[in-house]
Amino acid sequence: MLIERDLRELSNVSSSHFPDRSAKWLIRQREHLEGLLRMVGGQIADALDFEHVEQLNRSFISDELRSQESDMIFRVPFRSPTQTRREVLVYLLIEHQSTVDPSMALRLLSYMVQIWMEERRQWQEEKRPQREWRLTPVVPIVFYTGKGAWGVPLSLTALLDIPEVLTRFVPTFDTLLLDVKATSPEELTQTGHALGWLLTVLQHEASGAPVMREVLLDALEGLRDLQTHDADQYRRAILYIFLLILHRRDADEHQELLHILTTEHTQNQEIVNMAESIIELSEQRGHQLGIEQGIEQGARRTSIESTLAILNTRFPDADVQTLTPALEAIADLNRLKQLNIEASVVDAFHAFQERVDA
């Protein structure tokens, strides 16, 4: 069954990869893509035909863009009263790290240009007459779930130090942003789409148990109507909450929080069975998580020691060991790996210190 396939897909993901994989799993469901566009795009969503949305195969784009692990591209037709087919590309970039990228506007422009260059290449291969060349509009969306508020302008102007007389030469485009943790629950749920209620649970993934209990009950109430008019989407929504608890809450809370969900569904045998499977997975993950944490801790230590060794070699007069506490405080292994690379290329020790503190 479809739900069983979804359960297998998400339950086998490591906890460190769950935020990315689960977000992509949610948004590739057209109902949630529409819900996201209605949250951040308003009238744009009214103009689009989500019944015929198509997620593009990543082979459509260049190797450089395809290397991004947390992006998705959708082709969505316009609702058109004529027979002329018009469509838009929705480019979604999923950001989970709490360190906000101030160059996001430049990254987005780069990705959009790559998409358009790929379109141009296809026209040339098809020998399409140049008078028929028309680029497909791209709507960029940043889906941000980091702890810190975004707070960085999504514009190229913010990256340039130029007089006002030159600003007209700077490329401008709008970017839609959903800062999940900084958006009020009322804003997330005002459109009535299921995605908003699921994101209220995600908002509180690190909150205390009493708060999480209240959030779960509110979300179940908000999703109640979905249970009758779209049972498959409802089951997927409950599956997402189940797995969020499994991956993002402490193991000693699993039984209690899952019990809240099953108590609401005692007459729904499929959801009861799903809960039993999740509880079994919870017990298995207790052991697996300990192994994962040990492996990741070892990788973090190796990365830190390698970075300090590189800095000692390159800057023998600097007091490199002063960086040890700051590096050890970084929980994100990917950031430690990036700093390890930067240690090999940075021009001065103080410049590396600034990158650690950023």
C-alpha positions, 0 to 999 in steps of 0.5 A: 500500500501507498502508506506502507511505502511512505513508512518504509521510505521515511522510517529508514532515514537517519535522524540527521537527514530526516529534516531534509528528506521529510520536507521533500516528502511533504512538498512533493505532494501537490496538496502541500505544494499548493498549501505552501504557495498559498501561505507565501504567494497569495494570488500566485496560487490562485493562478496555478493549476495544481491538478497538473503539477509535475516534479521535474527530473533532476536530469533536466538541470545542470550537474552543478545545480543537480548537486544541491541536495535540498532543492526541488523544481516543479512545472505548474501550468497556469489556469488559462481560459484559452488553449495556449499552454502557459506554465511556471517553474517553482524552484524550492530551496530547503534550508535547515541550518540555523546559520543563515546564508547572506549570499542566498540571493546570488545562489538563487540567481545562479540556479535560475540562470542555469535553468534558463540556460538549459532551456536555451540548450534544448531549443538549440537541440530541437532547432526551434526558431529563435522567434519562438524562444520564450523563457519559463518564469521561475518562482523561487521559494526558500523554505527555512526551518532553522532555529534563528530568524532569517533576518537577511535580505533576499536581494542582490543589492544587499550584497553590493556597496554601490551608490544609488545611481548604480542600483538600476544595474543590479538584477532584481527579482522577488523571492518567497520566504517561509521562515517556519520557526518565526511564523506565527501558528495563526499565519501558518494555518490561516489558509486551512491547508493541512501543511500549515497544521503539520508545520505548527508541530515542526515549529515545536519539535524542540519544545517541552513535552507539555507544549508539544502535547498541546500542539499535537492536540491542536493539530489533530483538531485542525486536521479533523475535516481532512479525515473525512474528505481526503483519507489518504492525505490524512493518513500521510499527515498522521504518518509525518507527525508519527515520524517527527516524534520518532526522529526529533523527540527524546526516546522516553517521550515516544510512548506518551506522544504516540499514545495521544495520536492513537487515542484519537484514532482507536476506530481507525485500524490502519492508523493503529497499525501504523502506530504499532509499527512506529513504536517498534521502530522507536525501540529499534532506534534507541539502539541505532541512535546510540550507534549513530551518535557515536559515529557522528561524534567521532567524525566531529572530533576528527574534523576538528583535529584536522582543522587545528592541524592545518591551521598550526601548519599554515599559521605557526605564530598563531595561538590556534588552540584558542579556537578549540572551544568554538569548534567543539561548540559547533554541532553541525558536522557539515559546517565543521567539514566546510571549515576544515576546507576553508582552513586550507585556503583562508588568507589569514588566521584572523579571517578564519576566526571570523568565519568560525564566529559568523 
